[in-house]
């Protein structure tokens, strides 16, 4: 779940909890609103915690040096870059 989805769930939950004044039989819309806000908050927390594990905004850069023999002139450097 991304940050956008989390914000959407929080907004829908807040609307159901604070702005809707309808009574239904079998479904408590205020409880559904609180549940959606809680799920959105937990989703946002996890999105922010794991932001850097998949690269985040800055991407990643990895440099790999492969030595083919004992001589320094036989080194190859590969750079993987995702921006």
C-alpha positions in Angstrom: 0.0 0.0 0.0 1.4 3.4 -1.0 1.2 6.7 0.7 -1.5 7.9 -1.7 -3.7 4.9 -0.9 -3.1 5.5 2.8 -4.1 9.1 2.5 -7.2 8.1 0.5 -8.3 5.6 3.2 -7.7 8.1 6.0 -9.8 10.7 4.1 -12.7 8.3 3.4 -12.6 7.1 7.0 -12.7 10.6 8.3 -15.7 11.4 6.1 -17.6 8.4 7.2 -16.8 9.0 10.9 -17.2 12.8 11.1 -19.4 14.0 8.2 -21.9 11.3 7.6 -25.0 11.5 9.7 -27.0 8.5 8.5 -28.2 5.5 10.5 -28.2 2.2 8.8 -29.3 -1.2 10.1 -26.6 -3.8 10.3 -23.6 -1.5 9.5 -22.2 1.1 11.8 -20.7 3.7 9.4 -18.8 5.4 12.2 -17.0 2.2 13.1 -16.2 1.6 9.5 -14.7 5.1 9.3 -12.6 4.5 12.4 -11.4 1.2 10.9 -10.5 2.8 7.6 -8.6 5.6 9.3 -6.6 3.0 11.4 -5.8 0.9 8.3 -4.7 4.0 6.4 -2.5 5.2 9.3 -0.9 1.8 9.7 -0.4 1.6 5.9 1.2 5.1 5.9 3.5 4.1 8.8 4.7 1.0 6.9 5.1 3.0 3.7 7.4 5.5 5.5 9.3 2.8 7.3 10.1 0.8 4.2 10.6 3.8 1.9 14.3 3.3 1.6 14.2 -0.5 1.2 12.9 -0.3 -2.4 14.9 2.8 -3.4 12.7 5.6 -2.4 12.9 8.9 -4.4 16.7 8.9 -4.9 17.0 5.4 -6.4 20.1 3.4 -5.9 23.6 3.1 -7.3 25.6 -0.1 -7.0 29.2 -0.5 -8.2 30.6 -4.0 -8.9 34.3 -4.6 -9.6 35.2 -7.9 -11.2 38.9 -9.0 -11.2 39.7 -11.4 -14.0 43.2 -12.1 -13.0 45.8 -11.0 -10.5 46.9 -8.0 -12.6 45.2 -4.7 -11.8 44.7 -3.8 -15.4 42.3 -6.7 -15.9 39.6 -5.2 -13.7 36.2 -4.4 -15.0 33.8 -2.1 -13.2 30.0 -2.3 -13.8 27.7 0.4 -12.4 24.0 -0.2 -12.0 22.0 2.9 -11.7 18.3 3.5 -11.2 17.1 7.1 -10.9 
